């Protein structure tokens, strides 16, 4: 039988993974919404998808996505 504690544990993990994915993909979304050129959007996606696990890669992607 499934306990309430097990369901809450699983729900908490699912929400945490969803929030983490949203944070990692934020720079790519910002680049697309801000109307950046295709090469800049590609750089941002590369930086956030492949290097997003590191803070440096994510900050690089965020900088490219939001600079004017």
HTML snippet that shows the backbone in 3Dmol.js (N, CA, C, O; Angstrom):
<script src="https://3Dmol.org/build/3Dmol-min.js"></script>
<div id="view" style="width:600px;height:400px;position:relative"></div>
<script>
const pdb = `
ATOM      1  N   UNK A   1       0.837  -1.183   0.000  1.00  0.00           N
ATOM      2  CA  UNK A   1       0.000   0.000   0.000  1.00  0.00           C
ATOM      3  C   UNK A   1       0.886   1.253   0.000  1.00  0.00           C
ATOM      4  O   UNK A   1       1.920   1.293   0.668  1.00  0.00           O
ATOM      5  N   UNK A   2       0.480   2.242  -0.734  1.00  0.00           N
ATOM      6  CA  UNK A   2       1.235   3.480  -0.849  1.00  0.00           C
ATOM      7  C   UNK A   2       0.872   4.398   0.315  1.00  0.00           C
ATOM      8  O   UNK A   2      -0.300   4.647   0.594  1.00  0.00           O
ATOM      9  N   UNK A   3       1.910   4.891   0.984  1.00  0.00           N
ATOM     10  CA  UNK A   3       1.665   5.780   2.121  1.00  0.00           C
ATOM     11  C   UNK A   3       1.650   7.238   1.669  1.00  0.00           C
ATOM     12  O   UNK A   3       2.166   7.580   0.605  1.00  0.00           O
ATOM     13  N   UNK A   4       1.060   8.070   2.483  1.00  0.00           N
ATOM     14  CA  UNK A   4       0.995   9.497   2.202  1.00  0.00           C
ATOM     15  C   UNK A   4       2.390  10.108   2.183  1.00  0.00           C
ATOM     16  O   UNK A   4       2.660  11.012   1.393  1.00  0.00           O
ATOM     17  N   UNK A   5       3.277   9.622   3.046  1.00  0.00           N
ATOM     18  CA  UNK A   5       4.647  10.140   3.090  1.00  0.00           C
ATOM     19  C   UNK A   5       5.370   9.839   1.783  1.00  0.00           C
ATOM     20  O   UNK A   5       6.133  10.674   1.297  1.00  0.00           O
ATOM     21  N   UNK A   6       5.147   8.673   1.211  1.00  0.00           N
ATOM     22  CA  UNK A   6       5.775   8.315  -0.054  1.00  0.00           C
ATOM     23  C   UNK A   6       5.273   9.159  -1.209  1.00  0.00           C
ATOM     24  O   UNK A   6       6.046   9.548  -2.084  1.00  0.00           O
ATOM     25  N   UNK A   7       3.992   9.439  -1.212  1.00  0.00           N
ATOM     26  CA  UNK A   7       3.405  10.274  -2.257  1.00  0.00           C
ATOM     27  C   UNK A   7       3.929  11.705  -2.142  1.00  0.00           C
ATOM     28  O   UNK A   7       4.261  12.323  -3.153  1.00  0.00           O
ATOM     29  N   UNK A   8       4.005  12.233  -0.934  1.00  0.00           N
ATOM     30  CA  UNK A   8       4.525  13.582  -0.738  1.00  0.00           C
ATOM     31  C   UNK A   8       5.999  13.677  -1.123  1.00  0.00           C
ATOM     32  O   UNK A   8       6.428  14.678  -1.698  1.00  0.00           O
ATOM     33  N   UNK A   9       6.767  12.652  -0.811  1.00  0.00           N
ATOM     34  CA  UNK A   9       8.175  12.610  -1.180  1.00  0.00           C
ATOM     35  C   UNK A   9       8.331  12.646  -2.696  1.00  0.00           C
ATOM     36  O   UNK A   9       9.155  13.398  -3.216  1.00  0.00           O
ATOM     37  N   UNK A  10       7.554  11.848  -3.401  1.00  0.00           N
ATOM     38  CA  UNK A  10       7.622  11.816  -4.858  1.00  0.00           C
ATOM     39  C   UNK A  10       7.156  13.135  -5.465  1.00  0.00           C
ATOM     40  O   UNK A  10       7.761  13.618  -6.422  1.00  0.00           O
ATOM     41  N   UNK A  11       6.106  13.716  -4.932  1.00  0.00           N
ATOM     42  CA  UNK A  11       5.599  14.988  -5.446  1.00  0.00           C
ATOM     43  C   UNK A  11       6.626  16.098  -5.244  1.00  0.00           C
ATOM     44  O   UNK A  11       6.800  16.953  -6.112  1.00  0.00           O
ATOM     45  N   UNK A  12       7.298  16.085  -4.110  1.00  0.00           N
ATOM     46  CA  UNK A  12       8.315  17.094  -3.836  1.00  0.00           C
ATOM     47  C   UNK A  12       9.481  16.967  -4.818  1.00  0.00           C
ATOM     48  O   UNK A  12      10.003  17.976  -5.292  1.00  0.00           O
ATOM     49  N   UNK A  13       9.878  15.768  -5.116  1.00  0.00           N
ATOM     50  CA  UNK A  13      10.970  15.549  -6.081  1.00  0.00           C
ATOM     51  C   UNK A  13      10.569  15.976  -7.485  1.00  0.00           C
ATOM     52  O   UNK A  13      11.376  16.572  -8.198  1.00  0.00           O
ATOM     53  N   UNK A  14       9.352  15.687  -7.891  1.00  0.00           N
ATOM     54  CA  UNK A  14       8.874  16.064  -9.220  1.00  0.00           C
ATOM     55  C   UNK A  14       8.827  17.579  -9.364  1.00  0.00           C
ATOM     56  O   UNK A  14       9.229  18.116 -10.396  1.00  0.00           O
ATOM     57  N   UNK A  15       8.344  18.267  -8.349  1.00  0.00           N
ATOM     58  CA  UNK A  15       8.287  19.729  -8.382  1.00  0.00           C
ATOM     59  C   UNK A  15       9.705  20.310  -8.416  1.00  0.00           C
ATOM     60  O   UNK A  15       9.955  21.264  -9.153  1.00  0.00           O
ATOM     61  N   UNK A  16      10.621  19.765  -7.648  1.00  0.00           N
ATOM     62  CA  UNK A  16      11.997  20.262  -7.611  1.00  0.00           C
ATOM     63  C   UNK A  16      12.671  20.093  -8.976  1.00  0.00           C
ATOM     64  O   UNK A  16      13.380  20.993  -9.426  1.00  0.00           O
ATOM     65  N   UNK A  17      12.462  18.970  -9.628  1.00  0.00           N
ATOM     66  CA  UNK A  17      13.035  18.741 -10.953  1.00  0.00           C
ATOM     67  C   UNK A  17      12.428  19.710 -11.965  1.00  0.00           C
ATOM     68  O   UNK A  17      13.144  20.232 -12.821  1.00  0.00           O
ATOM     69  N   UNK A  18      11.128  19.955 -11.882  1.00  0.00           N
ATOM     70  CA  UNK A  18      10.480  20.904 -12.779  1.00  0.00           C
ATOM     71  C   UNK A  18      11.012  22.312 -12.614  1.00  0.00           C
ATOM     72  O   UNK A  18      11.242  23.009 -13.602  1.00  0.00           O
ATOM     73  N   UNK A  19      11.209  22.737 -11.382  1.00  0.00           N
ATOM     74  CA  UNK A  19      11.743  24.075 -11.116  1.00  0.00           C
ATOM     75  C   UNK A  19      13.178  24.178 -11.637  1.00  0.00           C
ATOM     76  O   UNK A  19      13.551  25.199 -12.216  1.00  0.00           O
ATOM     77  N   UNK A  20      13.974  23.149 -11.441  1.00  0.00           N
ATOM     78  CA  UNK A  20      15.348  23.150 -11.922  1.00  0.00           C
ATOM     79  C   UNK A  20      15.405  23.241 -13.445  1.00  0.00           C
ATOM     80  O   UNK A  20      16.228  23.978 -13.988  1.00  0.00           O
ATOM     81  N   UNK A  21      14.552  22.511 -14.133  1.00  0.00           N
ATOM     82  CA  UNK A  21      14.504  22.573 -15.597  1.00  0.00           C
ATOM     83  C   UNK A  21      14.093  23.967 -16.053  1.00  0.00           C
ATOM     84  O   UNK A  21      14.660  24.492 -17.011  1.00  0.00           O
ATOM     85  N   UNK A  22      13.126  24.570 -15.390  1.00  0.00           N
ATOM     86  CA  UNK A  22      12.704  25.930 -15.756  1.00  0.00           C
ATOM     87  C   UNK A  22      13.831  26.934 -15.553  1.00  0.00           C
ATOM     88  O   UNK A  22      14.006  27.831 -16.378  1.00  0.00           O
ATOM     89  N   UNK A  23      14.587  26.806 -14.492  1.00  0.00           N
ATOM     90  CA  UNK A  23      15.694  27.718 -14.241  1.00  0.00           C
ATOM     91  C   UNK A  23      16.774  27.560 -15.304  1.00  0.00           C
ATOM     92  O   UNK A  23      17.315  28.557 -15.783  1.00  0.00           O
ATOM     93  N   UNK A  24      17.093  26.332 -15.677  1.00  0.00           N
ATOM     94  CA  UNK A  24      18.136  26.097 -16.669  1.00  0.00           C
ATOM     95  C   UNK A  24      17.716  26.609 -18.040  1.00  0.00           C
ATOM     96  O   UNK A  24      18.559  27.106 -18.787  1.00  0.00           O
ATOM     97  N   UNK A  25      16.447  26.503 -18.389  1.00  0.00           N
ATOM     98  CA  UNK A  25      15.980  26.906 -19.712  1.00  0.00           C
ATOM     99  C   UNK A  25      15.572  28.384 -19.812  1.00  0.00           C
ATOM    100  O   UNK A  25      15.215  28.845 -20.896  1.00  0.00           O
ATOM    101  N   UNK A  26      15.618  29.121 -18.719  1.00  0.00           N
ATOM    102  CA  UNK A  26      15.222  30.525 -18.721  1.00  0.00           C
ATOM    103  C   UNK A  26      16.029  31.382 -19.706  1.00  0.00           C
ATOM    104  O   UNK A  26      15.421  32.174 -20.427  1.00  0.00           O
ATOM    105  N   UNK A  27      17.365  31.268 -19.777  1.00  0.00           N
ATOM    106  CA  UNK A  27      18.092  32.105 -20.738  1.00  0.00           C
ATOM    107  C   UNK A  27      17.672  31.867 -22.190  1.00  0.00           C
ATOM    108  O   UNK A  27      17.581  32.823 -22.960  1.00  0.00           O
ATOM    109  N   UNK A  28      17.419  30.643 -22.576  1.00  0.00           N
ATOM    110  CA  UNK A  28      16.991  30.362 -23.951  1.00  0.00           C
ATOM    111  C   UNK A  28      15.627  30.992 -24.228  1.00  0.00           C
ATOM    112  O   UNK A  28      15.388  31.495 -25.326  1.00  0.00           O
ATOM    113  N   UNK A  29      14.756  30.969 -23.265  1.00  0.00           N
ATOM    114  CA  UNK A  29      13.447  31.604 -23.417  1.00  0.00           C
ATOM    115  C   UNK A  29      13.587  33.116 -23.542  1.00  0.00           C
ATOM    116  O   UNK A  29      12.941  33.728 -24.393  1.00  0.00           O
ATOM    117  N   UNK A  30      14.419  33.720 -22.708  1.00  0.00           N
ATOM    118  CA  UNK A  30      14.612  35.167 -22.759  1.00  0.00           C
ATOM    119  C   UNK A  30      15.214  35.609 -24.088  1.00  0.00           C
ATOM    120  O   UNK A  30      14.840  36.655 -24.620  1.00  0.00           O
ATOM    121  N   UNK A  31      16.139  34.823 -24.626  1.00  0.00           N
ATOM    122  CA  UNK A  31      16.733  35.172 -25.917  1.00  0.00           C
ATOM    123  C   UNK A  31      15.694  35.122 -27.026  1.00  0.00           C
ATOM    124  O   UNK A  31      15.685  35.989 -27.899  1.00  0.00           O
ATOM    125  N   UNK A  32      14.829  34.132 -27.007  1.00  0.00           N
ATOM    126  CA  UNK A  32      13.799  34.015 -28.039  1.00  0.00           C
ATOM    127  C   UNK A  32      12.764  35.134 -27.921  1.00  0.00           C
ATOM    128  O   UNK A  32      12.314  35.664 -28.937  1.00  0.00           O
ATOM    129  N   UNK A  33      12.388  35.495 -26.716  1.00  0.00           N
ATOM    130  CA  UNK A  33      11.381  36.529 -26.502  1.00  0.00           C
ATOM    131  C   UNK A  33      11.929  37.914 -26.838  1.00  0.00           C
ATOM    132  O   UNK A  33      11.193  38.762 -27.343  1.00  0.00           O
ATOM    133  N   UNK A  34      13.208  38.152 -26.565  1.00  0.00           N
ATOM    134  CA  UNK A  34      13.805  39.463 -26.809  1.00  0.00           C
ATOM    135  C   UNK A  34      14.147  39.699 -28.271  1.00  0.00           C
ATOM    136  O   UNK A  34      14.635  40.775 -28.616  1.00  0.00           O
ATOM    137  N   UNK A  35      13.907  38.733 -29.133  1.00  0.00           N
ATOM    138  CA  UNK A  35      14.135  38.910 -30.555  1.00  0.00           C
ATOM    139  C   UNK A  35      15.602  38.959 -30.943  1.00  0.00           C
ATOM    140  O   UNK A  35      15.982  39.695 -31.853  1.00  0.00           O
ATOM    141  N   UNK A  36      16.424  38.184 -30.260  1.00  0.00           N
ATOM    142  CA  UNK A  36      17.852  38.135 -30.574  1.00  0.00           C
ATOM    143  C   UNK A  36      18.051  37.489 -31.941  1.00  0.00           C
ATOM    144  O   UNK A  36      17.165  36.795 -32.440  1.00  0.00           O
ATOM    145  N   UNK A  37      19.209  37.715 -32.542  1.00  0.00           N
ATOM    146  CA  UNK A  37      19.546  37.083 -33.812  1.00  0.00           C
ATOM    147  C   UNK A  37      19.711  35.583 -33.606  1.00  0.00           C
ATOM    148  O   UNK A  37      19.922  35.114 -32.487  1.00  0.00           O
ATOM    149  N   UNK A  38      19.611  34.840 -34.706  1.00  0.00           N
ATOM    150  CA  UNK A  38      19.646  33.376 -34.605  1.00  0.00           C
ATOM    151  C   UNK A  38      20.946  32.855 -34.022  1.00  0.00           C
ATOM    152  O   UNK A  38      20.939  31.880 -33.270  1.00  0.00           O
ATOM    153  N   UNK A  39      22.054  33.485 -34.354  1.00  0.00           N
ATOM    154  CA  UNK A  39      23.337  33.019 -33.824  1.00  0.00           C
ATOM    155  C   UNK A  39      23.417  33.252 -32.322  1.00  0.00           C
ATOM    156  O   UNK A  39      23.967  32.425 -31.594  1.00  0.00           O
ATOM    157  N   UNK A  40      22.873  34.368 -31.854  1.00  0.00           N
ATOM    158  CA  UNK A  40      22.859  34.625 -30.411  1.00  0.00           C
ATOM    159  C   UNK A  40      21.948  33.645 -29.687  1.00  0.00           C
ATOM    160  O   UNK A  40      22.280  33.172 -28.600  1.00  0.00           O
ATOM    161  N   UNK A  41      20.809  33.342 -30.281  1.00  0.00           N
ATOM    162  CA  UNK A  41      19.893  32.365 -29.671  1.00  0.00           C
ATOM    163  C   UNK A  41      20.566  31.000 -29.615  1.00  0.00           C
ATOM    164  O   UNK A  41      20.408  30.274 -28.634  1.00  0.00           O
ATOM    165  N   UNK A  42      21.311  30.644 -30.651  1.00  0.00           N
ATOM    166  CA  UNK A  42      22.018  29.358 -30.652  1.00  0.00           C
ATOM    167  C   UNK A  42      23.090  29.327 -29.568  1.00  0.00           C
ATOM    168  O   UNK A  42      23.263  28.310 -28.897  1.00  0.00           O
ATOM    169  N   UNK A  43      23.805  30.428 -29.394  1.00  0.00           N
ATOM    170  CA  UNK A  43      24.815  30.493 -28.319  1.00  0.00           C
ATOM    171  C   UNK A  43      24.167  30.344 -26.950  1.00  0.00           C
ATOM    172  O   UNK A  43      24.679  29.643 -26.077  1.00  0.00           O
ATOM    173  N   UNK A  44      23.051  31.006 -26.780  1.00  0.00           N
ATOM    174  CA  UNK A  44      22.354  30.943 -25.496  1.00  0.00           C
ATOM    175  C   UNK A  44      21.857  29.530 -25.232  1.00  0.00           C
ATOM    176  O   UNK A  44      22.011  29.013 -24.125  1.00  0.00           O
ATOM    177  N   UNK A  45      21.264  28.903 -26.237  1.00  0.00           N
ATOM    178  CA  UNK A  45      20.788  27.530 -26.045  1.00  0.00           C
ATOM    179  C   UNK A  45      21.935  26.584 -25.748  1.00  0.00           C
ATOM    180  O   UNK A  45      21.819  25.730 -24.870  1.00  0.00           O
ATOM    181  N   UNK A  46      23.040  26.721 -26.463  1.00  0.00           N
ATOM    182  CA  UNK A  46      24.206  25.896 -26.186  1.00  0.00           C
ATOM    183  C   UNK A  46      24.685  26.104 -24.755  1.00  0.00           C
ATOM    184  O   UNK A  46      24.951  25.147 -24.028  1.00  0.00           O
ATOM    185  N   UNK A  47      24.788  27.357 -24.369  1.00  0.00           N
ATOM    186  CA  UNK A  47      25.268  27.659 -23.021  1.00  0.00           C
ATOM    187  C   UNK A  47      24.349  27.182 -21.924  1.00  0.00           C
ATOM    188  O   UNK A  47      24.811  26.693 -20.894  1.00  0.00           O
ATOM    189  N   UNK A  48      23.055  27.316 -22.132  1.00  0.00           N
ATOM    190  CA  UNK A  48      22.132  26.929 -21.062  1.00  0.00           C
ATOM    191  C   UNK A  48      21.852  25.433 -21.050  1.00  0.00           C
ATOM    192  O   UNK A  48      21.677  24.856 -19.977  1.00  0.00           O
ATOM    193  N   UNK A  49      21.805  24.793 -22.205  1.00  0.00           N
ATOM    194  CA  UNK A  49      21.501  23.356 -22.230  1.00  0.00           C
ATOM    195  C   UNK A  49      22.718  22.507 -21.892  1.00  0.00           C
ATOM    196  O   UNK A  49      22.625  21.583 -21.083  1.00  0.00           O
ATOM    197  N   UNK A  50      23.854  22.810 -22.501  1.00  0.00           N
ATOM    198  CA  UNK A  50      25.027  21.974 -22.281  1.00  0.00           C
ATOM    199  C   UNK A  50      25.862  22.407 -21.081  1.00  0.00           C
ATOM    200  O   UNK A  50      26.455  21.570 -20.401  1.00  0.00           O
ATOM    201  N   UNK A  51      25.909  23.689 -20.824  1.00  0.00           N
ATOM    202  CA  UNK A  51      26.717  24.181 -19.710  1.00  0.00           C
ATOM    203  C   UNK A  51      25.875  24.705 -18.557  1.00  0.00           C
ATOM    204  O   UNK A  51      26.415  25.290 -17.618  1.00  0.00           O
ATOM    205  N   UNK A  52      24.578  24.508 -18.610  1.00  0.00           N
ATOM    206  CA  UNK A  52      23.684  25.027 -17.591  1.00  0.00           C
ATOM    207  C   UNK A  52      23.873  24.412 -16.225  1.00  0.00           C
ATOM    208  O   UNK A  52      23.469  24.997 -15.220  1.00  0.00           O
ATOM    209  N   UNK A  53      24.478  23.245 -16.169  1.00  0.00           N
ATOM    210  CA  UNK A  53      24.709  22.599 -14.880  1.00  0.00           C
ATOM    211  C   UNK A  53      25.742  23.361 -14.063  1.00  0.00           C
ATOM    212  O   UNK A  53      25.776  23.244 -12.838  1.00  0.00           O
ATOM    213  N   UNK A  54      26.590  24.145 -14.739  1.00  0.00           N
ATOM    214  CA  UNK A  54      27.561  24.958 -14.006  1.00  0.00           C
ATOM    215  C   UNK A  54      27.044  26.387 -13.931  1.00  0.00           C
ATOM    216  O   UNK A  54      26.374  26.858 -14.850  1.00  0.00           O
ATOM    217  N   UNK A  55      27.340  27.047 -12.881  1.00  0.00           N
ATOM    218  CA  UNK A  55      26.881  28.422 -12.693  1.00  0.00           C
ATOM    219  C   UNK A  55      27.490  29.326 -13.760  1.00  0.00           C
ATOM    220  O   UNK A  55      26.823  30.243 -14.239  1.00  0.00           O
ATOM    221  N   UNK A  56      28.729  29.086 -14.137  1.00  0.00           N
ATOM    222  CA  UNK A  56      29.407  29.920 -15.122  1.00  0.00           C
ATOM    223  C   UNK A  56      28.723  29.816 -16.479  1.00  0.00           C
ATOM    224  O   UNK A  56      28.497  30.835 -17.131  1.00  0.00           O
ATOM    225  N   UNK A  57      28.392  28.614 -16.912  1.00  0.00           N
ATOM    226  CA  UNK A  57      27.704  28.435 -18.190  1.00  0.00           C
ATOM    227  C   UNK A  57      26.331  29.063 -18.192  1.00  0.00           C
ATOM    228  O   UNK A  57      25.922  29.655 -19.191  1.00  0.00           O
ATOM    229  N   UNK A  58      25.617  28.945 -17.097  1.00  0.00           N
ATOM    230  CA  UNK A  58      24.280  29.531 -17.007  1.00  0.00           C
ATOM    231  C   UNK A  58      24.357  31.048 -17.017  1.00  0.00           C
ATOM    232  O   UNK A  58      23.553  31.700 -17.685  1.00  0.00           O
ATOM    233  N   UNK A  59      25.310  31.624 -16.289  1.00  0.00           N
ATOM    234  CA  UNK A  59      25.471  33.080 -16.280  1.00  0.00           C
ATOM    235  C   UNK A  59      25.890  33.593 -17.646  1.00  0.00           C
ATOM    236  O   UNK A  59      25.433  34.655 -18.070  1.00  0.00           O
ATOM    237  N   UNK A  60      26.758  32.855 -18.351  1.00  0.00           N
ATOM    238  CA  UNK A  60      27.142  33.224 -19.717  1.00  0.00           C
ATOM    239  C   UNK A  60      25.906  33.281 -20.611  1.00  0.00           C
ATOM    240  O   UNK A  60      25.715  34.246 -21.351  1.00  0.00           O
ATOM    241  N   UNK A  61      25.079  32.261 -20.541  1.00  0.00           N
ATOM    242  CA  UNK A  61      23.875  32.215 -21.364  1.00  0.00           C
ATOM    243  C   UNK A  61      22.916  33.333 -20.984  1.00  0.00           C
ATOM    244  O   UNK A  61      22.311  33.946 -21.863  1.00  0.00           O
ATOM    245  N   UNK A  62      22.767  33.605 -19.719  1.00  0.00           N
ATOM    246  CA  UNK A  62      21.887  34.687 -19.274  1.00  0.00           C
ATOM    247  C   UNK A  62      22.403  36.047 -19.738  1.00  0.00           C
ATOM    248  O   UNK A  62      21.614  36.906 -20.132  1.00  0.00           O
ATOM    249  N   UNK A  63      23.715  36.248 -19.694  1.00  0.00           N
ATOM    250  CA  UNK A  63      24.315  37.507 -20.145  1.00  0.00           C
ATOM    251  C   UNK A  63      24.076  37.713 -21.646  1.00  0.00           C
ATOM    252  O   UNK A  63      23.677  38.800 -22.062  1.00  0.00           O
ATOM    253  N   UNK A  64      24.310  36.702 -22.441  1.00  0.00           N
ATOM    254  CA  UNK A  64      24.115  36.802 -23.890  1.00  0.00           C
ATOM    255  C   UNK A  64      22.630  37.038 -24.198  1.00  0.00           C
ATOM    256  O   UNK A  64      22.304  37.794 -25.113  1.00  0.00           O
ATOM    257  N   UNK A  65      21.744  36.406 -23.451  1.00  0.00           N
ATOM    258  CA  UNK A  65      20.312  36.519 -23.715  1.00  0.00           C
ATOM    259  C   UNK A  65      19.761  37.908 -23.406  1.00  0.00           C
ATOM    260  O   UNK A  65      18.818  38.361 -24.056  1.00  0.00           O
ATOM    261  N   UNK A  66      20.343  38.582 -22.422  1.00  0.00           N
ATOM    262  CA  UNK A  66      19.749  39.841 -21.978  1.00  0.00           C
ATOM    263  C   UNK A  66      20.527  41.089 -22.390  1.00  0.00           C
ATOM    264  O   UNK A  66      20.028  42.200 -22.210  1.00  0.00           O
ATOM    265  N   UNK A  67      21.738  40.939 -22.939  1.00  0.00           N
ATOM    266  CA  UNK A  67      22.495  42.135 -23.315  1.00  0.00           C
ATOM    267  C   UNK A  67      21.848  42.817 -24.521  1.00  0.00           C
ATOM    268  O   UNK A  67      21.203  42.176 -25.351  1.00  0.00           O
ATOM    269  N   UNK A  68      22.035  44.105 -24.588  1.00  0.00           N
ATOM    270  CA  UNK A  68      21.399  44.869 -25.678  1.00  0.00           C
ATOM    271  C   UNK A  68      22.424  45.288 -26.686  1.00  0.00           C
ATOM    272  O   UNK A  68      22.087  45.938 -27.675  1.00  0.00           O
TER     273      UNK A  68
END
`;
const viewer = $3Dmol.createViewer("view");
viewer.addModel(pdb, "pdb");
viewer.setStyle({}, {cartoon: {color: "spectrum"}});
viewer.zoomTo();
viewer.render();
</script>
